[in-house]
């Protein structure tokens, strides 16, 4: 997925090796290396991968600074981390922009994923075989030869009839 992020790349693995996050970066807001992803919070317990742009990140940053958060970058990604820490799942209610992101919170033992309301930034995911896999492109899932490549015929019907696949359906079975 080099075409999606030619400026930087990174990967992160949890200490037990059960959670891995990878990222290709197209620098938009913070052009410095400080915006590298996956990005970790100061305590190294919250890790995020983020695609998109949070239009109101400066307003959120100001609000969160008043609540005691300190920033080391100028990136909207770091604002997303503190928004998660302050509001949890309700952080998305505060976001204006186009986005898809995944947060691994070690303390809460969970992965939270969200995308913008209109789906401008895609988020494909599968929970087959007790594994969560996700990507901003279907190709990111298909690169693994063990991943199912079975067509979902209901979704194919939608595509042929409507010209798109609606809602959380996907052309591949087991992918939303």
N, C-alpha and C positions, 0 to 999 in steps of 0.2 A: 504494500500500500504506500510505496514511496511517493506516488503521485499526489497523495492526500496530504503529505507533510514532508516537504523536502528540506526543512530548516533544521530539524533535530529529531532524535528518536531516543526511546528509553524503555526499559522494562524493570519491573519490580516483582519480587517474590516474597511472600510471607515467610517468617522464620520456620514454619512447619512445612513449607513447600506446597501447601494445598491451594493457595490463592496466588495467581499471577496476573499482572496488568501490564499491557504493552501500549505504546503510544507513538504515533508519528506526528510531528508538530509542524504546523504552518504558523509562523509568528505573526500575530496581528496586533495585540494590545501591548504586551511587554516584549520588545524585540530582543532583550538581553537573555543571557543564559539562565538568569534567575527564574525564568518562566518554564524551565525544563519540566517535562512530565515523564512518567508519573510523578506527581508532587506529593510530598509528605508534610504533615503539620509539624510544629516544633517538637511535640512529644513523640513523633514517629509512630503514632497509633492510628492516624487517619491518612489514607492514601487515596488520591483521586486521579482519574483520567477524564479529560474534558475536551469536547469538540464543539466549537461555536464561539459565540460572543455574547456576553451579558452586557446589554446596553446601559443598564443603570448601576453598573458595578461601582462607580465613583460615589453615588449616593449611598449605596449599601455599605461601602467601605467607611464613609463618614459616620453612618449610624452605628456600625459595629465598633469603630474606634471609640465612640462615646461609651460603649459598653465594656471597654477595656481591652479589645483585641489590638494587637500590634502586628504590623505588616513589614515584611522584609523584601517584598517585590512590588511591582506596579501592575501585576497581572490580575485579570478577573478570575483566574483559576484559584488563586489564594483567597480571594473574596468568597468563592464558592465553599472552600473548606471551612472558613469561619462562619458562614451562613449555616452550614450543616451543624457545626458545633453549637450554635446559638438556637436554631429552630428545628433541628432534626429534619424529618420528612417534610415538614411545612416550609422548609427553605424554598421549595419551588414556588410557593405562593408569593414570594418576594422578588422573583426573577422576571426581568423583562429582557427578551432576546431570543436568539436561536441557539439551541443547545441540546446536547446529549452528553450525559456524564454517568460515571460509575464511581461510587465511593466505597472503599473497604474500611470499616470501622472495627478495629481490633477489640476495643473495649466492649462494644455492643455485640460483637461476633456476628456481623452481618455485612452484606453488600447491598447498597441502595443504588438503583439506577433510575434515571428520569430523562425525559426529552421534552422539548418545548411543545406547547399545546397544539400547534399546527403540524408538527412532525417535520418541520423544515430540515432539521438535522436528524437523520435516521438513526435508529437503534435496532439492530436485529439481534434476537437472542433465542437460545434453545436451552431447555432443561432436561434433555434426554440423558438416560443412564446415570441419573443422580449427579449430573455435572451441569453447571451454569456456564454457558459460553456466549459471548456477545461480541459485536463488532459494529462499526459504523457503516460497513459495507458487507453484503452477503459474501463477497469474495474472501473476506477475512475469515469466515467460517469454513468455506469450501477448500481452503488451502490444506486442511488436515484430511488426509486420505481416509481416516477412520470415521469421518463425519458423514452422516447419511445424506445421500444425494437423491432422495426419492421425491418425485413431483407430487404436490398436493393438487389433485384434479379439480377439487372445488375451487381453489384459488385460480387454477388455469382457466376454468370456465368464466370466472369473474373477469380475468384479464382479457380473454377473447371477446367477451360480451361488452365490457365497460371500457376497456383500454387501460385499466389499472386494477390493482388488487386492493380492495377496501379494508379499512379498519386495521386490526392487528394481525390479519392474515398474511401469509407469505407463500410464494410459489413453491417453496420447499416444505415438505411435511415435517412437522415438529419444530418449525421455526416461526416465531412471531415477530 
